[in-house]
Amino acid sequence: MREIQSELREWTDAGEEIALATVVETWGSSPRPLGSKMAVTKSGKMAGSVSNGCIEGAVFDEAQKVLKAGSGRIAAFGVADDVAFDVGLACGGHIEVFVEPFGGVHRKALGLLERNESATLRTNLATGELALDEGTPPGSELARRDGDWFVEPLRRPAQLIIIGAIHIAIPLHRLAKVMGYRVTVIDARAKFATRERFPEADELIVAWPDEAMAKIRLDASTYVVILTHDPKFDLPALRSVLGKEVGYIGAIGSRKTNQNRFDKLRAEGFTQEQIARVHGPIGLDLGSRGAEETALGIMAEVTAERFGGSGAGMKQVKAASA
């Protein structure tokens, strides 16, 4: 819903009648993942996508029928091979889309998203019943089907917190912004954490890591990258997040450097389970030590952790599943 948030607000405020279409099941090659949404108004406006174009016209027609009937329905679509090729797929697939009127529960969910609050939206595909729970359980990043219920975690925008405004942090913050993250850069050294060096950061904080982190809301939508490579910064940063349910913790440095950190933290009473959550050395091995490539390796690992990917090459993944 977040991808069409602005249109939903505009249309709601204008009093438009809206139908919401959601991808709730896929088989074979699918253009869009579960939870992808498209909104249609009775007056003919559209926003979002459930198939990158190949069934949008049919979904528009279903939406008009739903608005007229006042109740939701599942619409099933097969994507033919020739049509699938046109939208960048190797072969066809099958998609189920739940189309329903945009109502009070959806408006409440929209309000939570606008306040950057997280929530879990559950839709009974058999009855159309809706339930909205504030907050999302740890590890529930992706939408999923659970019997008749379709469960959608509506998380706060993912935020990347970079501790240490070193050279690698510059391409890292730019890449994270391209990928849709809200980026905060923290460093106690004012000459490093400058707007000139980090023009795209949403927030620059000149403070010690533990002091800064104490003022930031941390949850499963938060991804923390520690780049300071100095114990007087690294250890306070790690102490501030090890006991929190953040989505990712990574710390730059060699295996020996990280082992020294872990030994000190273990001596302070942190558990092995907490320490094992730290990705250190940080990032995926891309075979290069340049700043840009290192940043790419870090964001690749963050992405794999966020969405439950293995970090392996697709050739190996496809071979293992064949």
C-alpha positions in Angstrom: 0.0 0.0 0.0 2.9 2.3 0.6 3.8 2.4 -3.1 0.4 4.1 -3.8 0.1 6.0 -0.5 0.0 9.5 -2.0 -2.6 8.6 -4.6 -4.8 6.9 -2.0 -4.7 10.0 0.2 -5.4 12.4 -2.6 -8.4 10.3 -3.8 -9.7 9.7 -0.3 -9.7 13.4 0.5 -11.4 14.1 -2.8 -14.2 11.7 -1.9 -13.4 9.2 -4.7 -14.8 5.7 -4.6 -11.8 3.4 -4.8 -11.2 -0.3 -5.4 -8.0 -1.9 -4.2 -6.5 -4.9 -6.1 -3.8 -7.0 -4.4 -1.7 -9.9 -5.8 -2.5 -12.7 -3.3 -1.2 -15.8 -5.2 1.2 -16.6 -8.0 2.4 -19.6 -9.9 5.2 -19.9 -12.4 6.7 -16.7 -13.7 5.0 -13.7 -12.1 5.6 -10.0 -13.0 5.0 -8.7 -9.5 5.4 -10.2 -6.0 2.7 -11.0 -3.5 1.2 -7.9 -1.9 1.7 -5.7 -5.0 -1.2 -3.3 -5.4 -3.2 -1.3 -7.9 -5.9 1.2 -7.0 -8.7 2.2 -9.3 -11.3 4.9 -8.8 -14.9 4.8 -10.1 -14.0 7.9 -12.2 -11.3 5.9 -14.0 -8.0 6.9 -12.3 -5.4 4.2 -11.7 -2.2 3.9 -9.6 0.2 1.1 -8.9 0.6 -2.2 -10.7 -0.2 -5.9 -10.2 1.5 -7.2 -13.4 3.7 -4.6 -14.9 1.0 -4.0 -17.5 -0.1 -7.4 -18.9 -3.4 -7.7 -17.0 -4.0 -4.2 -15.8 -6.9 -3.6 -18.2 -8.7 -6.7 -17.0 -8.1 -5.7 -13.4 -9.5 -2.3 -14.1 -12.7 -3.9 -15.4 -12.9 -6.2 -12.3 -12.5 -3.1 -10.1 -15.4 -1.4 -11.6 -17.6 -4.5 -11.1 -16.5 -4.6 -7.4 -17.3 -0.9 -6.9 -20.8 -1.5 -8.4 -21.4 -4.7 -6.3 -19.8 -3.3 -3.1 -18.0 -6.5 -2.2 -14.6 -8.1 -2.9 -13.8 -11.0 -5.1 -10.8 -13.0 -6.3 -9.9 -12.7 -10.0 -7.6 -15.3 -11.5 -5.5 -14.5 -14.6 -3.2 -16.5 -16.8 -0.3 -14.7 -18.3 0.4 -16.1 -21.8 4.0 -16.8 -22.9 3.9 -14.1 -25.6 2.5 -11.5 -23.3 4.9 -12.4 -20.5 7.8 -12.0 -22.9 6.6 -8.4 -23.6 6.9 -7.5 -20.0 10.3 -9.1 -19.5 9.5 -12.6 -18.4 10.9 -15.8 -19.8 7.6 -17.7 -19.6 4.0 -17.3 -18.6 2.5 -17.7 -15.2 -0.7 -17.5 -13.2 -1.8 -14.7 -10.8 -4.7 -14.4 -8.4 -5.7 -10.8 -7.5 -8.1 -9.9 -4.7 -10.2 -6.9 -5.6 -12.1 -5.1 -2.9 -13.6 -1.7 -2.0 -11.3 0.6 -0.2 -13.0 1.1 3.2 -12.6 2.1 6.8 -9.9 -0.4 7.8 -7.8 0.5 4.7 -8.2 4.2 5.7 -6.9 3.4 9.2 -3.9 1.5 7.7 -3.2 4.5 5.4 -3.2 6.8 8.4 -0.7 4.5 10.2 1.6 4.5 7.1 1.4 8.3 6.9 2.6 8.5 10.5 5.4 6.0 9.8 3.8 3.5 12.1 4.0 -0.2 11.3 1.0 -2.5 11.1 -0.2 -5.9 9.9 -3.2 -6.0 7.6 -5.0 -9.4 7.4 -7.7 -10.0 4.7 -10.0 -13.0 4.7 -10.2 -13.8 1.0 -13.3 -16.0 1.5 -15.4 -13.5 3.4 -13.7 -10.1 2.8 -13.2 -9.6 6.5 -10.4 -7.2 7.4 -8.3 -7.0 10.6 -5.6 -4.5 11.3 -3.0 -5.0 14.1 -0.6 -2.2 15.0 3.0 -3.4 14.8 4.7 -6.2 12.8 6.2 -9.3 14.3 10.0 -9.7 13.9 11.0 -11.4 10.7 7.7 -10.6 8.9 8.9 -8.6 6.0 7.0 -10.3 3.2 3.3 -10.7 2.5 2.1 -14.3 2.6 -1.0 -16.5 2.3 -2.1 -18.3 5.4 -5.2 -20.4 4.5 -8.0 -18.1 3.7 -6.1 -15.2 5.2 -3.8 -12.9 3.3 -1.3 -11.3 5.7 0.5 -8.1 4.8 3.2 -6.5 7.1 3.0 -2.8 6.5 6.3 -1.7 7.9 7.7 1.7 8.5 10.1 2.8 5.6 13.3 0.8 5.9 16.0 3.0 7.5 19.7 2.5 7.2 21.8 3.9 10.0 25.4 4.4 9.1 27.8 4.8 12.0 31.0 6.3 10.9 31.2 8.9 8.1 34.2 7.4 6.4 34.9 7.3 2.7 32.9 4.0 2.1 29.9 5.6 3.7 29.6 8.2 0.9 28.7 5.7 -1.9 26.8 3.6 0.6 24.4 6.4 1.6 23.8 7.1 -2.1 23.1 3.5 -3.0 20.8 3.1 0.0 18.8 6.2 -1.1 18.4 4.8 -4.6 17.1 1.6 -3.0 14.4 3.5 -1.1 16.0 3.6 2.4 15.7 6.5 4.8 19.4 7.2 5.7 20.9 8.5 8.9 24.6 9.1 9.2 26.2 9.3 12.7 29.7 10.4 13.6 31.1 12.2 16.6 33.6 14.0 14.3 31.9 17.1 12.8 34.4 17.5 10.0 33.4 14.0 8.7 29.6 14.2 9.1 29.0 17.2 6.7 26.2 17.9 4.3 28.9 18.4 1.5 30.0 14.8 2.0 26.5 13.3 2.5 24.1 15.5 0.4 21.5 12.8 0.1 21.3 11.7 3.8 17.9 12.3 5.4 19.7 13.0 8.7 23.2 13.8 9.9 23.9 13.5 13.6 27.2 14.7 15.1 27.3 12.7 18.4 28.8 9.6 20.0 27.1 6.5 18.6 25.4 5.4 21.9 24.1 8.9 22.5 22.7 9.2 19.0 21.2 5.7 19.0 19.4 6.4 22.2 17.3 9.0 20.5 16.4 6.9 17.4 13.5 4.5 17.2 14.9 1.1 16.5 12.8 -1.8 15.2 12.9 -4.6 12.6 12.8 -2.0 9.8 16.1 -0.6 11.0 19.4 -1.7 9.4 22.6 -0.7 11.2 26.0 -0.5 9.5 29.1 0.3 11.7 32.0 1.6 9.7 34.1 3.4 12.3 36.8 0.7 12.7 37.8 2.3 16.1 37.0 0.6 19.4 36.0 3.8 21.1 33.2 4.2 18.5 32.6 0.6 17.6 31.9 -0.8 21.0 29.4 1.9 22.1 27.6 1.4 18.7 27.4 -2.3 19.2 26.2 -2.0 22.8 23.4 0.3 21.6 21.9 -2.3 19.2 22.8 -5.8 20.3 19.8 -6.0 22.6 17.4 -4.5 20.1 15.2 -6.2 17.5 16.8 -4.5 14.5 16.7 -6.1 11.0 20.5 -6.1 10.5 23.8 -5.3 12.3 27.0 -5.2 10.3 30.5 -4.1 11.5 33.4 -3.4 9.2 36.8 -5.0 10.0 38.8 -8.2 9.7 37.9 -11.5 11.4 40.5 -10.7 14.0 39.2 -7.2 14.6 35.6 -8.5 15.0 36.7 -11.3 17.2 38.4 -8.8 19.6 35.2 -6.8 19.7 33.1 -9.9 20.4 35.4 -11.1 23.2 35.0 -7.7 24.9 31.3 -7.7 24.5 31.0 -11.3 25.8 33.1 -10.3 28.8 30.6 -7.5 29.4 27.7 -10.0 29.6 26.3 -10.0 26.1 25.2 -13.5 25.1 26.5 -15.5 22.2 23.1 -15.4 20.6 23.2 -11.6 20.6 26.8 -11.4 19.3 26.1 -14.0 16.5 23.6 -11.5 15.0 26.5 -9.2 13.9 27.7 -9.6 10.3 31.4 -9.1 10.7 33.4 -9.0 8.5 30.6 -7.0 6.8 29.1 -7.5 3.3 29.2 -10.1 0.5 32.5 -11.0 -1.2 32.4 -9.3 -4.6 36.1 -9.7 -5.2 37.0 -6.0 -5.0 38.1 -3.6 -2.2 37.0 -0.3 -3.9 34.7 2.0 -1.9 31.8 1.6 -4.4 32.1 -2.1 -4.6 32.4 -2.5 -0.8 29.2 -0.4 -0.5 27.5 -2.6 -3.0 28.6 -5.7 -1.1 27.2 -4.3 2.1 23.8 -3.4 0.6 23.7 -6.8 -1.1 24.0 -8.4 2.3 21.5 -6.1 3.9 19.0 -6.9 1.1 19.5 -10.7 1.5 18.9 -10.4 5.2 15.9 -8.2 4.7 14.1 -10.4 2.3 15.5 -13.8 3.4 17.8 -14.4 0.4 20.7 -16.8 0.5 23.3 -14.4 -1.0 24.2 -17.1 -3.5 24.3 -16.7 -7.2 21.0 -17.3 -9.0 22.8 -20.1 -11.1 23.4 -22.0 -7.9 20.0 -21.3 -6.5 18.2 -22.4 -9.6 20.4 -25.6 -9.8 19.6 -26.5 -6.2 15.8 -26.1 -6.8 15.8 -28.0 -10.1 
